[in-house]
Amino acid sequence: MDDIKLIYFSDCPNYESAKNLLLNSGCDFEEVNQSDLSDNHPFKHYTSPAILKNGELIIGEKADSGGCSIQLPSPAELKMKLGL
């Protein structure tokens, strides 16, 4: 089973859209709110939203200070990236 994580911060304007993409893809995923993490947690260094599959970043970017992921994939692109 794949380990898929949706990483986001509380006020992220694209969080709901990313969550809905994952829900509509039919995959199981874990939500990780960066706002609940310690400052030195590795997941704090991703843009929001970010999607990881088995630890590999497939949507978003690594960033020293977080930030927003502006461009989200289409549903078909997400399914392809997830291997669905």
ABEGO torsion letter per residue (X at the ends): XBBBBBBBBAABAAAAAAAAAAAAAGBBBBBBBAAABBAABAAAABBOBBBBBGGBBABEBBBAAEEBBABBBBAAAAAAAAGX
